[in-house]
């Protein structure tokens, strides 16, 4: 994955603990999944902010 999408790989690595908490003992934890999704969205938004600011100039 690092070769295909290094930015996404870095995001997943940074949030690995949240990803592991999503499935615990074979059961999905909705609260953990929500926390993981929110962290991923925030990280992707952070990647996009500089691009958006550059386009506006």
Secondary structure as the mmCIF struct_conf table of DSSP 4:
data_model
#
loop_
_struct_conf.conf_type_id
_struct_conf.id
_struct_conf.beg_label_comp_id
_struct_conf.beg_label_asym_id
_struct_conf.beg_label_seq_id
_struct_conf.end_label_comp_id
_struct_conf.end_label_asym_id
_struct_conf.end_label_seq_id
TURN_TY1_P TURN_TY1_P1 UNK A 2 UNK A 4
HELX_RH_AL_P HELX_RH_AL_P1 UNK A 6 UNK A 14
TURN_TY1_P TURN_TY1_P2 UNK A 15 UNK A 15
HELX_RH_AL_P HELX_RH_AL_P2 UNK A 16 UNK A 22
STRN STRN1 UNK A 23 UNK A 24
TURN_TY1_P TURN_TY1_P3 UNK A 25 UNK A 26
STRN STRN2 UNK A 27 UNK A 28
HELX_RH_AL_P HELX_RH_AL_P3 UNK A 30 UNK A 56
#
